[in-house]
Amino acid sequence: MNLEATQEEENQATLFVKASSLLSGNEAPEIYRGSAPFPDIKSLLNNFLGNERTEKVLDRYARLNNIDWSVSPTADSRVISYAERLLSEAIGPASAKIMISSVVQREELSRSEVLGILEESQKVLRLNRELSTRSEELRKATEDLRQANYKLQELTELKDEFLYTVTHELRTPLTAIRTQSELVHDDPEMPEEDRQRFIGNMVQDCERLTRLISNVLDLEKFESGSQKLSLNRVDLGQLIEDTVTQFQALAAKKGHSLRCEISAPLTATYADEDRIAQVLHNLIGNALKHARHDNGAVWITAYRLDQDLKVNIHDNGNGIPLSDRELVFDKFYQVRNQTRRKPSGSGLGLAISKNIIQMHKGKIWIEDNPGGGAKISFTLPLYLQEAQMKNSKPHIDA
């Protein structure tokens, strides 16, 4: 009976005996420095890869790494790792680990070496965290850039629509003026009544053009910061009553009622009277436009509220949707809410009004109106002296 075991039988025995001890747990690599006699490594490879392939791969490895196996009888950790990878291809990672472990001589690392490895690991972790943070910052910057680009595209489209609306508003009265002037010019025998009516229409269209051009120029000055206020002592109550009187003829023509309700005299304040009058004209004109067609009504209330003067312009129209209350003061609001076929005004009045009130350090907003319709309110701080306004801090918009 032959009791001498062959090399193949020894390998199989190693796999059987050491499998449970070497592969238990999570198979995490141990911190150690290992070496092995090169002939043992070569023998393992011969057994599983064959002599011809073993010679080829070891010769190639030696050439690439400038190794002379005859003068380097000990395989270091790099050679061992390379041999383990080769065996893994032939017999699988688990079996390869077992076979390599059977010939490797393990040496415990010194304390300084262990600390060095741990320090390197900490550096890698820090680098990974920094990379993760930078990646998140890059992702956020990319998203911000995408949003900015989207906003830029939206503003470009709105600018085009805005220019279309303004040019349409310019073209309409110009066309009317040209048509009526040609009628008057080409018909010298036109009845005087018709002639005067056409001339009156042309005057109104010219005034409409002047208002539109003035609004565009005003808005540009406000947004560029070049607009200045001319401050004077203003009786706001009297200014409101005068403005309402100016609109009475238009209200009567539309069949609307227009009234002013100021229960007590308002304290005079310092303001730019012409600009506040412009705000009142814009708001009352809008209210008359949007009041009900039948039995339309617009009324203005004003009173002192703490250190402010508050003015409210009411109408009994359809009101302003809650979702639009912050947008109506945007110069592009009119553009967003009209079709190309039917522009209904340039939509600059409320944007200009907002700028004027803010320059006075006041507030303007759409207020709830339980009775229905729209209610636009604005406040002006009560300045008893001109210097008070110049030195005051602006209100935050509601």
Secondary structure, DSSP 4 states (H G I P E B T S, - for coil): ---PPPHHHHHHHHHHHHHHHHS-TT-PPP--EEEEEHHHHHHHHHHHH-HHHHHHHHHHHHHHHT--TTT--EE-HHHHHHHHHHHHHHH-HHHHHHHHHHH-EEEPPPHHHHHHHHHHHHHHHHHHHHHHHHHHHHHHHHHHHHHHHHHHHHHHHHHHHHHHHHHHHHHHHHHHHHHHHHHHHH-TT--HHHHHHHHHHHHHHHHHHHHHHHHHHHHHHHHHT------EEE-HHHHHHHHHHHHHHHHHHHT-EEEEE--SPPPPEEE-HHHHHHHHHHHHHHHHHHS-SSS-EEEEEEEEETTEEEEEEEE-SS---GGGTTTTTSTTHHHHTS-SS-------HHHHHHHHHHHTT-EEEE---TTSS-EEEEEEE--SSHHHHHHPPPPPP-
